[in-house]
């Protein structure tokens, strides 16, 4: 502690020094605090002494204890001494509470509760404008609640006061405060009512931008029926720490049987597909230790609670994980009973055979003793219609020993017979062909066996079709005769009804009502018969009479498709080319959708094998694409076309004009209402662009469509599509300089399509600044691969130079538009090389002309700064300036001016044509139904004039791509899931809305540009306890609020650690006269004065300036 000046003066001055009771208590407390801040080892002794003081003078102790801790509240850095004091306070409150419960203390006997009294005084500062005070108050409160023993009877007023103060702090703008507020409130969740705390926790888990806050909320929230779904969703969080916390919470709290089958499988699948190796290792360990161990490591019992038939791939991964850890655990029930085989046992048997085969281990113990027994086992389950078990047995058959000729012959006969079965067209075709390939190692034998079975199926289908045609004609004739008879009967009934009506009327006139009633009943019966006859005449056959034929065609096509996939390479297509005409083209126009889709798929396989067949039938596929309405068929056509182009390339198949027509039709499907079709289009085009198998002119238009599709809100839930595109664009552009040039060439047109899009279109909602920043990143020459940089000089590409010139032209055409202000912000992101002097001078000239037309002063200043930067980069050394020819410079400037005038007129014309084309497209499509549009495009003789927008501007497309607007809070942006796009800037986030007036002042001050926090040295010789460069006294930066930064992570170089100076009685005489907790939160200055003056102001409610004021 600092030495008083009176200590070195005369003796009489010492006599004047008297220590009052107040000062003695404060000095004793400060002494213990000074000891405790050095090490945690002394905490127990300090707590014991503090308890003695508290029991002697409780009220005075409470007053001085609260007064002494104020220096801790304004220490913003993560200092060890401050953390030790916080721990001491929490431990002392716990010890005081324990002493109170045991009724050993005088304070307890008098009815005092130190923890409640202290916290009540402390939380007055919970809403302080100073972020450091808010954080320390929440931290101390959370530690006290964490360490204090909880009793069944808790003061309701105490709990309500904590909720009142800290529930608003869950929306604090500082992540550290939000985290500590979660810790404070976690024990006060109420599962039996409409709990505000749990509602806020659910909101924070889903939308808080800071990963540490989300992680702590996941750890603290109660797992109930209404919160379980939200915690399960956190296994898909974008940050691995949050995912890890979610797995830990679920496995340690919930038994597997408490989940539904879908929830179990979903969570296990996410864990097994985890990308982060540490999180995946944690999931596997918890899965084995918590869930699998609950079933005593019995694999059969465990698989029983999972639907192995519905979720076979996921169950297969689980079995693989268990087998990988079989050396550490003892698996129960791994023996297979062939006599009573269940789906779970069959799946485990198959997976274990595959696992041991991959490890090249012996399978003799797993397989039956003879192949004949295995064949009988398959036949038995085929008769019982156990499709799942039969499939597992067919896969296992690949691992049998076929050295026995008799057994091999039996298996061959069985598989051949099963291949000809058509009652379940798609059942086991792949597995049967794979097994036959193992049995028949000779390619000719394998091919002849499969083709014979295909011919049998094909001939049977033709026979059924022919017989059905003959029978159909006979049945049609019978039906006509029957209808004629029914019509005659109908006429007779109508005549009889008419006659009965006359008789009924006559009897009614004679007042013979009983006889008239009988006539009426007869009329009603005839009307009933008449309805039956009319129903029979109009009756249609609801059940198709050609299902047997369809099943035969499906089986033949499926067998052909799998045969091509499994055929020995190289494939000799001449041996089965006849199937193209006799099988595929016959079924290509069938009215059954699924049969047509499988036929298209098989045709694509044939075209992929041979370029001549591809040239011959590519027109057929394009026509189907133009006329087809079924989404499954469209998807198969697109996949077939993409495979053909990727294997043979568009350059080898088509002329440039033909390719353009086909690409326009394919590109039109990017705006399909089917998510599957959109995704297939994007993946296909990405493959074609990456492999450069299409014409360069088509590449530019496709790139523009794809990048707009990535940023379009209509694809927000298309996770696979967005993942594909976010991986594709960097891989494509950074691969070669030509690809980057192609991306740069579509920069301006892509932005124009957004700027001039119709307001009803989803394109108009794309954030232009985010889109342009992303495209500038993709066209940065510095990001090219090292191989490309070695081959070409990046400064000769002039990519960003040309983009900058294009942006300057666009600004000069519309200087007052919002887009021009956005474009002005992009120049700082351009990578301009000094070697391109001509382009730089041209850019300077354009920017100077644009600056004169812009009225916005801020934009003008930003342009002036950028122009000055460009001019500085153009300055040459004196030696070069001496040799520079003035005439040459003047000629260059004249040339630039003339070129600018010429290009401006051309750009104006291009822009006008571009906008007119968009307007025409909007009018045409808003009146034309979708099916008619597709037919008109197919018939249009001049396809080159068709301009395809990413999202068409018609009424039909607007409905397809419009998403319901939901009112969302702008306070917190929703963090994306793992499967979402990595581009986080697609929607600009809003700043946190402060809850207190002081917070609003802080945000307004920090929003002022170029404002810096200035700190002066304290006037006295005492060391300042506040660091101006730590996270709490510094301005809120992006790093503070980002997900990736840990809340208490040090962001500056290590400074010498400082000791907290707790005030002695002499230093705090002015503040010790009375103890009145302030009702207003204390405010901390950026530059400090003497500690005693600060504490005095805190206690006496003296107004101080805000954090960012200067002394």
Secondary structure, 3 states (H helix, E strand, C coil): CCCCHHHHCCHHHHHHCCCCHHHHHHHHHHHHHHHHCCCHHHHHHHHHHHHHHHHHCHHHHHHHHHHHCHHHHCCCCCCHHHHHHHHHHHHHHHHHHHHHHCCCCHHHHCCCCHHHHHHHHHHHHCCCCCHHHHHHHHHHHHHHHHHCCCCCCCCHHHHHHHHHHHCHHHHCCCHHHHHHHHHHHHHHCCCCCCCHHHHHHHHHHHHCCCHHHHHHHHHHCCCCHHHHHHHHHHHHECCHHHHHHHHHHHHHHCCHHHCCHHHHHHHHHHHHCCCCHHHHHHHHHHHHHHHHHHHCCEHHHHHHCCCCCCCHHHHHHHHHHHHHCCCCCCCECCCCCCCCCCHHHHHHHHHHHHHHHHCCCCCCCCCCCCHHHHHHHHHHHHHCCCHHHHHHHHHHHHHCCCCCHHHHHHHHHHHHHHHHCCCCCCCCHHHHHHHHHHHCCCHHHHHHHHHHHHHHHHHHHHHHHHHHHHHHHHHHHHHHHHHHHHHHHHHHHHHHHHHHHHHHHHHHHCCCHHHHHHHHHHHHHHHHHHHHHHHHHHCCCCCCCCHHHHHHHHHHHHHHHHHHHHCCCCCCHHHCCHHHHHHHHHHCCCCCHHHHHHHHHHHHHHHHHCHHHHHHHHHHHHHHHHHCCCHHHHHHHHHHHHHHHHHHCHHHHCCHHHHHHHHHHHHHHHHCCCHHHHHHHHHHHHHHHHHCCCCHHHHHHHHHHHHHHHHCHHHCCCHHHHHHHHHHHHHHHCCCHHHHHHHHHCHHHHHHHHHCCCCCCHHHHCCHHHHHHHHHHHCCHHHCCHHHHHHCCHHHCCHHHHHHHHHHHHHHHCCCCHHHHHHHHHHHHCCCCCCCHHHHHHHHHHHHHHHHHCCCHHHHHHHHHHHHHHHHHHCCCHHHHHHCCHHHHHHHHHHHHHHHHHHHHHHHHHHHHHHHHHHHHHHHHHHCCHHHHHHHHHHCCCHHHCCCCCCCCCHHHHHHHCCCCCCCCCCCCCCCECCCCCCHHHCCCCCCCCCCHHHHHHHHHHCCCCCCCCCCCCCCCCCCCCCCCCCCCCCCCHHHHCCCCCCCCCCCCCCCCCCCCCCCCHHHCCCCCCCCCCCCCCCCCCCCCCHHHHHHHHHHCCCCCCCCCCC
